[in-house]
Amino acid sequence: MELYIVRHGTTKWNLDGRIQGCTDTELTDAGIKEARLLEPKISRLPVKKIYTSPLKRAFDTASILNINLNLPLIVKNDLREIEFGEWEGLTWNQVLEKYDYLIKENKTGYVNPPNGESFYQALDRVKNVVDEIISQGENCLIVSHKATIRFILYGLIKKTPAQTGAIEIDNLSVLKLSFNGKSFIKWNFI
C-alpha cells in the first residue's frame, strides 16, 4: 500500500511568510497554475481514493489534481492544518519577537501556540485520521498542510519534533510512503 501526500498550492500568505493555520486562505493564480502542472504526474499514480483537508487551499488543490483521476474527494476535517491560535496571520519573525519567552524555554522543538492546539492534541488528531485511512488498505492521495504532514511523518518515523520540523515541505511537494501491512518501510519525496 502507498500513501501519496501533497501539500496544497501556494497562497498569498505563503508568499508573505504568514502562519495560516486554520485561517481559510485561497490559492494564488500561481498556486492554481502550479497545481495544474503537477496534475498529469498525479493522474498517473495508482490511487483509488483522494482525501483532503476541508480548508479551501487544500480542497481546491485536490480538485485540480483530481481532474483526470475523477475520484470522489473525501473531506476529512482532521487533515486540516494545525490550529496556531494567536499566531495565525503573523510571520515567524513576529512570533519570535512577541513570544520569545515561550520559544527560549522550550527544548522539544514544538511550542504550544497560545489559544491553539497543543502538540498532543494535534498528534492525536492527525494520527487517528491517518490510521483510519491506512485501515482502508488502498493506495490513496492525501492533500493537506505543512505542519499536518510533519505530524504524519512524526507519527510514522518516530523522530523528534525538532527533526521532523526541520524537514522542508514546499507547496505541492509529493511525499510517497510505502506500507508493508504492518509498518511503513520507506518514505521519500517524489
Order of alpha helices (4+ residues) and beta strands (2+ residues): beta-alpha-alpha-beta-alpha-beta-alpha-alpha-alpha-beta-alpha-alpha-beta-beta
